[in-house]
Amino acid sequence: MSVLRKYTVIAPVSLSIALFITSCSETKVSQCQRLIRVVNAGTSLIDKNKGTQVITSIQLSKDLEFVTKSIRELNLTDPKLKEFQGGFVKIFQNLSQAVAKAGRALGATKTAEASTSGREKIQKARTEIDSALTTAATIGKQSDTLVNQMNKYCSQPE
């Protein structure tokens, strides 16, 4: 009988410990909220700085690099959220590079001289800016798709 009594005590204690450990671990919802918070911070940086000048563009690129690093450093355990995390890292990384390219091209136009070579320099910069804008538009569509997928996943019950 003492063995049965022993298991009667061990089972509830083990269950309590398991529930306590599980309750301390982060839920899917809280992981979603953390990822969404960082992604929204990056998106608001972009919205706030649209159409700005060279110095602001270069600073925006650096800020987006920081957002990329912040997303990468999120300690997510949910496998699907880790996929979304990787997607957003690529998106913000590529966006940072596109903004930096456009900023450098804008800077090149400011130093162009009023000559044939200056006009060529401006034309080259214009092509680079157009390329960067096309890249940014493509990245924006990818981001929208990823955000929609993540929102759908995060709104599902656990």
C-alpha positions in Angstrom: 0.0 0.0 0.0 2.9 2.4 0.7 3.9 2.2 -3.0 0.5 3.3 -4.1 0.5 6.1 -1.6 3.9 7.2 -2.9 2.6 7.3 -6.5 -0.5 9.1 -5.4 1.8 11.9 -4.2 4.3 11.9 -7.0 1.8 12.0 -9.9 0.1 15.3 -8.7 3.4 16.9 -7.9 4.8 15.9 -11.3 1.7 17.3 -13.0 1.9 20.5 -11.1 5.6 21.0 -12.0 4.8 20.3 -15.7 1.9 22.8 -15.7 4.1 25.4 -14.0 6.9 25.0 -16.5 4.4 25.1 -19.4 2.7 28.2 -18.0 6.1 30.0 -17.7 7.0 29.3 -21.3 5.9 31.9 -23.9 2.7 31.3 -25.8 2.2 31.6 -29.5 0.2 34.7 -28.9 3.0 36.4 -27.0 5.5 35.4 -29.6 3.3 36.8 -32.3 2.9 40.0 -30.4 6.7 40.4 -30.1 7.3 39.8 -33.8 4.4 42.1 -34.8 5.7 44.9 -32.6 9.2 44.8 -34.2 7.8 44.5 -37.7 5.5 47.5 -37.1 8.4 49.5 -35.8 10.2 49.0 -39.0 7.2 49.7 -41.1 6.5 52.9 -39.3 10.1 54.0 -40.0 9.5 53.5 -43.7 6.2 55.4 -43.7 7.6 58.3 -41.7 10.6 58.7 -44.0 9.1 58.2 -47.5 10.4 60.6 -50.1 13.1 62.1 -47.9 16.5 63.4 -48.8 19.9 61.7 -49.0 20.9 62.0 -45.4 17.6 60.8 -44.2 17.6 57.9 -46.7 21.0 56.8 -45.5 19.9 57.0 -41.8 16.7 55.1 -42.7 18.9 52.4 -44.2 20.9 52.1 -41.0 17.6 52.1 -38.9 16.3 49.3 -41.1 19.5 47.4 -40.5 18.8 47.8 -36.7 15.2 46.5 -37.2 16.6 43.5 -39.2 19.0 42.8 -36.3 16.1 43.2 -33.8 13.9 40.7 -35.7 16.8 38.3 -36.0 17.5 38.4 -32.3 13.9 37.6 -31.2 14.0 34.3 -29.4 11.0 32.6 -31.0 10.3 29.0 -30.3 7.2 28.5 -32.5 8.4 26.8 -35.8 6.0 28.7 -38.0 6.8 32.0 -36.4 10.5 31.3 -36.9 9.7 31.0 -40.7 7.9 34.4 -40.6 10.9 35.8 -38.7 13.3 34.6 -41.4 11.1 36.1 -44.0 11.0 39.5 -42.3 14.7 39.4 -41.8 15.2 39.1 -45.6 12.5 41.7 -46.3 14.0 44.4 -44.0 17.6 43.5 -45.1 16.7 43.9 -48.8 14.8 47.0 -48.1 17.7 48.5 -46.2 20.0 47.8 -49.2 17.5 49.3 -51.6 17.1 52.5 -49.6 20.9 52.8 -49.2 21.3 52.4 -53.0 18.7 55.1 -53.7 20.3 57.4 -51.1 23.7 57.0 -52.6 22.3 57.6 -56.1 20.5 60.8 -54.8 23.8 61.9 -53.3 25.5 61.4 -56.7 23.0 63.7 -58.4 23.8 66.5 -56.0 27.5 66.5 -57.0 26.9 66.2 -60.7 28.3 69.1 -62.7 26.5 70.9 -65.5 28.3 69.0 -68.3 27.9 65.9 -70.5 29.6 63.7 -67.9 27.3 65.3 -65.2 24.2 64.5 -67.2 25.4 60.9 -67.6 26.0 60.7 -63.9 22.5 62.0 -63.3 21.0 59.5 -65.8 22.9 56.6 -64.2 21.7 57.8 -60.7 18.1 58.0 -62.0 18.4 54.4 -63.3 19.7 53.2 -59.9 16.9 55.1 -58.1 14.3 53.6 -60.4 15.8 50.1 -59.8 15.8 50.7 -56.1 12.1 51.9 -56.2 11.1 48.8 -58.2 12.9 46.6 -55.7 11.2 48.3 -52.8 7.8 47.9 -54.4 8.5 44.2 -54.9 9.7 43.9 -51.3 6.6 45.8 -50.2 4.3 43.2 -51.9 6.3 40.3 -50.3 5.9 42.0 -46.9 2.2 42.5 -47.4 1.8 38.8 -48.2 3.9 37.7 -45.3 2.0 40.1 -42.9 -1.3 38.6 -44.1 0.0 35.0 -43.6 1.3 35.8 -40.1 -1.9 37.6 -39.1 -3.9 34.6 -40.2 -1.6 32.2 -38.3 -1.5 34.4 -35.2 -5.3 34.7 -35.1 -5.8 30.9 -35.0 -6.4 29.5 -31.6 -3.5 27.5 -30.1 
